[in-house]
Amino acid sequence: MNPNRTYKDSVFTSLFSDSDLLRELYGAIGGVSLPDDVPISINTLENVLVRDIYNDISFMVGSKLVVLIEHQSTINPNMALRLLMYMAETYKQMVKEKNIYSGKIVYIPYPEFYVLYDGVDSYPDKALLKLSDLYENLKEIGLPEKSHPLLELEVQVLNINEGKNCEMVNRCRKLSEYSLFVSKVREFMDKYNDLLKAIKEAVKYCQEHDILREYLEKHGYEVINMLYYEYNQELEREVIHEEAFEDGLQEGLKQGHTKGHQQGIAEGHNEVLTLLDQGLSIGEIKKRLTQTTTS
């Protein structure tokens, strides 16, 4: 099977691209009960400047802006910084027709950030990532510490793997079923060691056991394509990142100083991600980088 690499949606974003489902999902993760008259509108940005956030749903709950990210790989400790950049672009687009230099107040939606983690690595039920955790220690550079950070952004990370945060997950039937579906894909992957077969078997199993049945019956072929692309992309990015890091390290050692090391890593990583986003396979990327190195 040759997956269609033009797929940009994930199964998660496709499943929850409905305002009523988002109402139920937000009620579950936020621990609130939203009245039916509270408007829900999806406003996910495309082609934002933050490269790796592609399984996100940005939506308005009344006047509140919620950014929700489904994350299958290891949680990135820089997520708060990445979301800060994401929000800068979001607010920029929201107020682009307003004069922020005028004497009138330009109001912006109140933001909330959630990451729903369903990766294979062990992770607590809940965690809080803060932008302030990334700040350098002022005392170490001889400056007094502030009583509180002057710029903060907090991200709630919620583990939705089967058996985690059960009370929260069970408040949203589709979220519970999605968690079971992901679990079944991994179960069949362990059994067959074949990603495509595992996805197909998981789809078949869930249809037979009334897990996301209507969604899978309607979008089964797209789900197979999307999930195959998702899992391969995650794997490719991890493998390529490791190779780019090692290449950068070797280049830095050759140059004999730290700056060369860091520059090699950054340049190699950025080039690999650019080629990956263009749809090149791992083999094609390796060949391209080899030709660049030898030329």
N, C-alpha and C positions, 0 to 999 in steps of 0.2 A: 504493500500500500504506500502510495506517495501522498502524504497529507498535504492539504492545501495550506501553504504557509501564509496566505493572505488573511487567515483567521486572526482577529485581534481580540474578540470577545473570549471570555472564559466561560466554562459551564456555570460558574458561580454568578457572573454578571448577567448571563443570559437568563438564568433561572429567576433572579430577583430583579428583572427589569420591568416589574409590574408594581404600580403604586400601592395596591392593596397588600401585596406580599411584603413590600418594604415597610408598610405600616406595622404589620405583625412582627417583622424581623426587628425593627427599631424598638418596638415595645418590649421584645424579649431581651435584647442586649442592654437596653437602658433601664429595664425594670419599671417601665411605666405602661399605662393603658391609654392609648391615644383615641380620643373620640373620632367618629367617622367624619366629622366636619372639619377636622384639621387637615389642610391641604398637604399633599405629598407631590413633589415634582422633581424629576430627575434632571440633573444638569452636568453630568460627567463631561469633563473636558477631554478633547482629543488633541494628540500631538503636544502635550505639555512638555515643559523643558526638563522635567525629572524623568530620566530614562526608564527606570525599572518599575515604575508604578503603572501596571497595565491591567491588573485585576481589581480595579477600584470602581466603586459606585459613589458618585457625589450626588447628594439629593437634599432638597429643602424640606424641612418639617416645620410648616408655618414660616417663621422668620429665622429659623435655625438651620445652619448649613452643616450637614453631616458628611464626612468623608469616611467611607468604609472600604477596607482593603482585605481581600482574601489572600493569605500568604501560605504557600506550600513548602517553601524552603526555610532554612534557618533564619530566625528573626534578625534583621539587620539592626545593630545598636545605634546606627545613625538615622533611624526612621524619623525621628522628630525633626532633624535637620532637613531631610528630604521633603517632609510634609510642609515645613516652613517655606521652602522654595515652591512647592506645589500651590500653597495658598497665596503666595505673592502673585503668581500667575493667574490664579482664580479671581482674586480681588481686582487685579488689573483689568481683566476682561469684564468684570461686573460693573466697574465704574468708568469704563473708557469713554463714555459719552457724557460724563459729569465733570464739572470743573472743580478739581480738588484744591485749587488755589484760590477759590472764591471765598467770601465770608460766610457762606452757608455750610452747615454741617453735612457731610456725606456719610450717611449711615451704611454700615455693612452688616451682613448676617453674623450671628453668633456661631462660632465653629465648634464642632466636636469631632474627635478622631478615634476610630476604632480599627484594630487589626484583628481579624479572625484567623487564628493560626490552625492549620491542619497538616503540618509537616510531620515527618517521621522522627525527628529528634525529640528527646525528652524535654518538656517545657511545662512550667507550672500552669495551673488553671488560669491564673490572672497575673498580669504584670503591668507596671506603669513605666513608660519611657518618657524622659523629660529632656527638653532641649538644654536646660541648665546643667544636666549631668555631663554635657560635652564641653562646657566652658573650662578654660584653663584656670588653674589655681592662682588667684590674684596675689596671694601672700608670697608665692614662689617668685613672682616678678617684682616684689616690693611694694605692692599697692594694697590699700585696705579693702577688706571684703564688704560687699553690700549686704544690707539686712535681708534683701530678697532680690531675685534676678529681675532686671529691668525689661527683659524680653524672655517670655516663657511659652512653651508649647508642650502639651501633655498628650500622650497617645496611650489609650487603653488597649492592651493586648489580651485577647480572650481565646483560650484554647478550646476548639470545637471538635477535637478528635473524640471518637467514640469512648464514652466513659468519663469524659471531662466536662465540667460545668453542666452537669445533667439537668439541674433545675432550670437553668437559663435556656439551654438548647431545647428542652422539651416544651418551653413556652411558645415555640414557633415550630409547627409541624414540618414545614419545608426545610428548615435548618436541621432538624433532627434527621430527616430523611436524607438530606445532602451528606451529613456526617456519616450515615450508614453506607451510602453509595461510595464515598471515598474509601471507607474501610474495606468494602468488598473489592474494590479495584486492587488494593494492596494485598488482600488475602489471595486473590487469584494470581496476582503477580508473583507472589511467593510460591504458589503451586505450579505455575506454568513457566515462569521466567521468560515470559513473552508479553510485552506491554500491550500490543494490539489485541491479542487473544484475551488478556486479562480484562481489558476494557469491555470487549464484546460480551464476555461471560458475566461481568458485573451488571451490564445493561440488561441482559437476559434475566439474571437472577432477580434484580430489583423489579422488573416488570411483572415477574411471576409472583412476587411477594408484596405487591402493592406499595413499593417504595419509589416515589417520584414517577409512578406508573403513567399518569396522563402526560406529564412532561416528556418522558422517555419515548412513549408511543408516538408523540407528535414530532419530537426533535431527535430521535435516536441516531440517525445518520450524522447530524450535525454535532451531537454530543461526542460520538466516537472520534470525529475529526478534531474537534476542539480539545478534547482531553488528551488525545495523542499528541497534538501540537504543544499543549501546555506542558505535559510531563517531559517531552523531549527538549523543549526550550529551557526548562529548569535544569535538566541534566547537562545540556550543552553549555549553558552559562556557567555552571559550576566547574565543569571540566576545562572550558576555555579560560575561565578566570584563573584557575590554578596554573595552567600552562603559561598564561600571560605573566603571572606573578613570577614564575620560575625563570622565564625568559628575561624579565626585567631585572631580577636578582643577578643573573649571570652577566647581564650587560653592565650592571652597576659594579660588580666585582672586577670586570675587565677594566672599567674606567678608574677604579681604585678610590672612589669617594662616594659619600652618601648621596649627594645631589644626583649623580649619575644613576645610582640605584633607584631612587624615587622617580626620577624622570623616565627611566626605562620601563618601570612598572606601569606608570600612568599612561605613557604613550602606547605601550603594547595593549593594555586593557582597553583603552578607548578605541583603538583600531579594530580590535576583535569584536567589540560590541557593535561598532558601526557595520562591519561586514555581516554579523549575525542578524542585525535588523534588516539588512538587505535581502535576507533569505538564503544566504550561502550555508552549505552544510559544514560540519566539522572538518571533513576531508578537504573541501574546497578552501576553507579558511586557512588550514595548515599549509596547503600548497601555495596560496597567495602570500602568506607571511614568509615562507621559505624563499620564494622568488624575490621578495623585497630584501631579505637579509643578504642573499648572495649577489644581488645586483649592485 
